[in-house]
Amino acid sequence: MTLEEKVMHLTKETLVDLVNLRYDKLKEENKINDENEEFLKEVFQMQGTLTLPPSDEEMDINVYKYNDNSGFSTEVYLWFDGVESPIILFCEAKTNAEKTEITEFYIETVDV
């Protein structure tokens, strides 16, 4: 599995945790902190119920490699009540110096 594929997998796994309200798990894995947990909850509450897309094909995760090769960012449109929204979840992944493994992965923000 390439680093890009691992980042996509982590993004999907994180989205599944958000849909299933596993905030404690996300905090234990250092994917969120108290501050962005509250922000995410506020945004989600205003939009409805966060849901997964009806199929994996509709879960369009974009992965961008940093110019300095220090890691990746991802973006994925969020779905609420079974409908794709204009809200985007942004995540970041950092790699080790050798660029062989992901050392850190976390939710950066959502664009409202």
KELUM-11471 format. One record per residue (C-alpha): residue number from 1; residue in three letters; x, y, z. Coordinates in nm, 3 decimals, always signed. Example, Ala and Ser with C-alpha at 12.3 -4.5 7.8 and 13.67 -1.06 7.14 Angstrom:
2
<n=1, res=ALA, X=+1.230, Y=-0.450, Z=+0.780>
<n=2, res=SER, X=+1.367, Y=-0.106, Z=+0.714>
END
This chain:
112
<n=1, res=MET, X=+0.000, Y=+0.000, Z=+0.000>
<n=2, res=THR, X=+0.141, Y=+0.340, Z=-0.096>
<n=3, res=LEU, X=+0.148, Y=+0.632, Z=+0.144>
<n=4, res=GLU, X=-0.129, Y=+0.799, Z=-0.056>
<n=5, res=GLU, X=-0.345, Y=+0.488, Z=-0.020>
<n=6, res=LYS, X=-0.275, Y=+0.477, Z=+0.354>
<n=7, res=VAL, X=-0.377, Y=+0.842, Z=+0.385>
<n=8, res=MET, X=-0.700, Y=+0.773, Z=+0.195>
<n=9, res=HIS, X=-0.769, Y=+0.475, Z=+0.424>
<n=10, res=LEU, X=-0.708, Y=+0.686, Z=+0.736>
<n=11, res=THR, X=-0.939, Y=+0.958, Z=+0.603>
<n=12, res=LYS, X=-1.216, Y=+0.707, Z=+0.537>
<n=13, res=GLU, X=-1.165, Y=+0.545, Z=+0.878>
<n=14, res=THR, X=-1.183, Y=+0.888, Z=+1.043>
<n=15, res=LEU, X=-1.502, Y=+0.975, Z=+0.857>
<n=16, res=VAL, X=-1.661, Y=+0.647, Z=+0.969>
<n=17, res=ASP, X=-1.566, Y=+0.731, Z=+1.329>
<n=18, res=LEU, X=-1.724, Y=+1.076, Z=+1.295>
<n=19, res=VAL, X=-2.046, Y=+0.931, Z=+1.152>
<n=20, res=ASN, X=-2.061, Y=+0.686, Z=+1.443>
<n=21, res=LEU, X=-1.990, Y=+0.965, Z=+1.697>
<n=22, res=ARG, X=-1.666, Y=+0.803, Z=+1.819>
<n=23, res=TYR, X=-1.515, Y=+1.130, Z=+1.941>
<n=24, res=ASP, X=-1.338, Y=+0.961, Z=+2.233>
<n=25, res=LYS, X=-1.166, Y=+0.719, Z=+1.995>
<n=26, res=LEU, X=-1.062, Y=+1.006, Z=+1.769>
<n=27, res=LYS, X=-0.917, Y=+1.191, Z=+2.069>
<n=28, res=GLU, X=-0.731, Y=+0.881, Z=+2.188>
<n=29, res=GLU, X=-0.578, Y=+0.850, Z=+1.842>
<n=30, res=ASN, X=-0.489, Y=+1.223, Z=+1.847>
<n=31, res=LYS, X=-0.699, Y=+1.286, Z=+1.538>
<n=32, res=ILE, X=-0.895, Y=+1.561, Z=+1.715>
<n=33, res=ASN, X=-0.857, Y=+1.776, Z=+2.025>
<n=34, res=ASP, X=-1.118, Y=+1.935, Z=+2.251>
<n=35, res=GLU, X=-1.126, Y=+2.256, Z=+2.047>
<n=36, res=ASN, X=-1.194, Y=+2.106, Z=+1.707>
<n=37, res=GLU, X=-1.426, Y=+1.844, Z=+1.859>
<n=38, res=GLU, X=-1.657, Y=+2.123, Z=+1.975>
<n=39, res=PHE, X=-1.632, Y=+2.298, Z=+1.637>
<n=40, res=LEU, X=-1.714, Y=+1.978, Z=+1.449>
<n=41, res=LYS, X=-2.013, Y=+1.907, Z=+1.674>
<n=42, res=GLU, X=-2.146, Y=+2.261, Z=+1.623>
<n=43, res=VAL, X=-2.113, Y=+2.238, Z=+1.245>
<n=44, res=PHE, X=-2.268, Y=+1.892, Z=+1.229>
<n=45, res=GLN, X=-2.558, Y=+1.991, Z=+1.455>
<n=46, res=MET, X=-2.648, Y=+2.279, Z=+1.220>
<n=47, res=GLN, X=-2.643, Y=+2.052, Z=+0.914>
<n=48, res=GLY, X=-2.836, Y=+1.747, Z=+1.028>
<n=49, res=THR, X=-2.716, Y=+1.391, Z=+1.077>
<n=50, res=LEU, X=-2.370, Y=+1.315, Z=+0.937>
<n=51, res=THR, X=-2.395, Y=+1.011, Z=+0.711>
<n=52, res=LEU, X=-2.169, Y=+0.815, Z=+0.481>
<n=53, res=PRO, X=-2.221, Y=+0.838, Z=+0.105>
<n=54, res=PRO, X=-2.446, Y=+0.564, Z=-0.035>
<n=55, res=SER, X=-2.145, Y=+0.390, Z=-0.192>
<n=56, res=ASP, X=-1.766, Y=+0.391, Z=-0.170>
<n=57, res=GLU, X=-1.755, Y=+0.525, Z=-0.526>
<n=58, res=GLU, X=-1.932, Y=+0.839, Z=-0.406>
<n=59, res=MET, X=-1.681, Y=+0.895, Z=-0.126>
<n=60, res=ASP, X=-1.445, Y=+1.114, Z=-0.324>
<n=61, res=ILE, X=-1.129, Y=+1.165, Z=-0.117>
<n=62, res=ASN, X=-0.877, Y=+1.402, Z=-0.270>
<n=63, res=VAL, X=-0.516, Y=+1.360, Z=-0.156>
<n=64, res=TYR, X=-0.256, Y=+1.634, Z=-0.202>
<n=65, res=LYS, X=+0.115, Y=+1.584, Z=-0.143>
<n=66, res=TYR, X=+0.295, Y=+1.880, Z=+0.016>
<n=67, res=ASN, X=+0.554, Y=+2.046, Z=-0.205>
<n=68, res=ASP, X=+0.821, Y=+1.996, Z=+0.061>
<n=69, res=ASN, X=+0.731, Y=+1.621, Z=+0.081>
<n=70, res=SER, X=+0.662, Y=+1.647, Z=+0.456>
<n=71, res=GLY, X=+0.318, Y=+1.493, Z=+0.427>
<n=72, res=PHE, X=-0.027, Y=+1.509, Z=+0.272>
<n=73, res=SER, X=-0.358, Y=+1.683, Z=+0.308>
<n=74, res=THR, X=-0.693, Y=+1.531, Z=+0.223>
<n=75, res=GLU, X=-1.034, Y=+1.671, Z=+0.157>
<n=76, res=VAL, X=-1.367, Y=+1.496, Z=+0.134>
<n=77, res=TYR, X=-1.717, Y=+1.636, Z=+0.097>
<n=78, res=LEU, X=-1.942, Y=+1.549, Z=+0.388>
<n=79, res=TRP, X=-2.289, Y=+1.400, Z=+0.357>
<n=80, res=PHE, X=-2.579, Y=+1.489, Z=+0.585>
<n=81, res=ASP, X=-2.906, Y=+1.295, Z=+0.592>
<n=82, res=GLY, X=-2.794, Y=+1.102, Z=+0.283>
<n=83, res=VAL, X=-2.727, Y=+1.413, Z=+0.073>
<n=84, res=GLU, X=-2.385, Y=+1.546, Z=-0.028>
<n=85, res=SER, X=-2.320, Y=+1.889, Z=+0.123>
<n=86, res=PRO, X=-2.081, Y=+2.170, Z=+0.030>
<n=87, res=ILE, X=-1.898, Y=+2.116, Z=+0.361>
<n=88, res=ILE, X=-1.548, Y=+1.973, Z=+0.327>
<n=89, res=LEU, X=-1.352, Y=+1.782, Z=+0.589>
<n=90, res=PHE, X=-0.978, Y=+1.857, Z=+0.577>
<n=91, res=CYS, X=-0.723, Y=+1.618, Z=+0.729>
<n=92, res=GLU, X=-0.344, Y=+1.625, Z=+0.746>
<n=93, res=ALA, X=-0.090, Y=+1.344, Z=+0.747>
<n=94, res=LYS, X=+0.277, Y=+1.387, Z=+0.836>
<n=95, res=THR, X=+0.548, Y=+1.144, Z=+0.731>
<n=96, res=ASN, X=+0.882, Y=+1.043, Z=+0.875>
<n=97, res=ALA, X=+1.205, Y=+1.188, Z=+0.733>
<n=98, res=GLU, X=+1.252, Y=+0.887, Z=+0.504>
<n=99, res=LYS, X=+0.898, Y=+0.929, Z=+0.366>
<n=100, res=THR, X=+0.827, Y=+0.563, Z=+0.438>
<n=101, res=GLU, X=+0.551, Y=+0.587, Z=+0.699>
<n=102, res=ILE, X=+0.281, Y=+0.815, Z=+0.834>
<n=103, res=THR, X=+0.378, Y=+0.946, Z=+1.175>
<n=104, res=GLU, X=+0.080, Y=+1.172, Z=+1.243>
<n=105, res=PHE, X=-0.276, Y=+1.200, Z=+1.109>
<n=106, res=TYR, X=-0.540, Y=+1.441, Z=+1.230>
<n=107, res=ILE, X=-0.846, Y=+1.647, Z=+1.135>
<n=108, res=GLU, X=-0.741, Y=+1.998, Z=+1.044>
<n=109, res=THR, X=-1.083, Y=+2.157, Z=+1.007>
<n=110, res=VAL, X=-1.409, Y=+2.164, Z=+0.814>
<n=111, res=ASP, X=-1.484, Y=+2.436, Z=+0.562>
<n=112, res=VAL, X=-1.830, Y=+2.569, Z=+0.622>
END
